[in-house]
Amino acid sequence: MAIKVQGSSVPAVQSEQAQSTQQTPFSQQAQSAQRNSVVPYGKDVFITQAPQPPPDLRRLIGPEKPTLNFGDRFNAMGLKEALSSPLNALRLAVGEKSETITRDLNGTYRGPEGQPLVQVKLADGNTAYVDPNTNKYYLTDEKPDAFGQVRTLPAANLPEGAQFSNSHFSDADVKELTRIANGGSPFPPDWGRPPRDIPFHRPDRPGLDNLWDAIPVPNRDPIV
């Protein structure tokens, strides 16, 4: 039995189905790209958006700088003499080296609890590892092994006149104290130098072009 369909509704439905069939592959690609964080670019080209890593704050801010006062700097200068004593040989002979000092990948020596230590080579040939945060030190006559570990006597108190200010000492502070304690200058490397890269020259404001020359400061030339 034949059924006659009047009107043009069947061709219209067939046309819509054909268009839907033609759009389906690209629509599926777009949906798949959205799930995979891929952005369509043009008809058949896709650009992959890789996840961006977080900014490196250490690179933006720069390396940590020491924040020592001059009292602690000059105190570090006297550690070599203050901790050298003829009794050190006796202490090392009868004492037990029960503590282990470890050197990390940055070259900083750390105590049993991970605290940074100041390595001081004493005048009597021994070595002291000073903890400026607790005003204690570890004494030894051994050298660090291939792994940067060395055995020492238990912690002893620093002499009365060689104690630090008991403030927080960072790894950068300890490195600076180590440099000073082993013969370095107590002054920072850039101490006394004029600041550089100061934008005194302003082309948009000609009145400030010669501001640097107008300041009556002697020895304005940068120190090389």
KAFEN-V653876 format. One line per field, one symbol per residue. ss: DSSP state (H for helix, E for strand, C for the rest). psi: psi as a letter, one per 30 degrees, with the letter a starting at -180 (. if undefined). burial: 1 if it has 16 or more other ideal C-beta (glycine too) atoms within 10 Angstrom, else 0. Layout:
ss->???
psi->???
burial->???
This chain:
ss->CCCCCCCCHHHHHHHHHHHHHHHHHHHHHHHHHHHCCEEEECCCEEEECCCCCCCCHHHHHCCCCCCCCHHHHHHHHCHHHHCCCCHHHHHHHHCCCCEEEEECCCCCEECCCCCEEEEEECCCCCEEEEECCCCEEEEECCCCCCCCEEEECCCEECCHHHCCCCCCCCHHHHHHHHHHHCCCCCCCCCCCCCCCCCCCCCCCCHHHCCHHHHCCCCCCCCCC
psi->kkkkklageeeeeeeeeeeeeefeeeeeeeeeeeeghkkkjaegkkkkjkkkllkjeeeeellkkkhklfeeefefegeeeefkkffeeeefeflkiflkkkkafggkkkafggkkljkjjlfgflkkjkjfffhllkklgllkafggkkklllklkklegglagglkjleeeeeeeeeefhglkfklegkfklklhkiejjffiffgegeeffkiklhfkkk.
burial->00000000000000000000000000000000100000000000000000000000000000000101000110111011011110010001000010101110000111100001111111000111111111111111100100000111101001000111000010011111111110000100000000000000000000000000000000000000
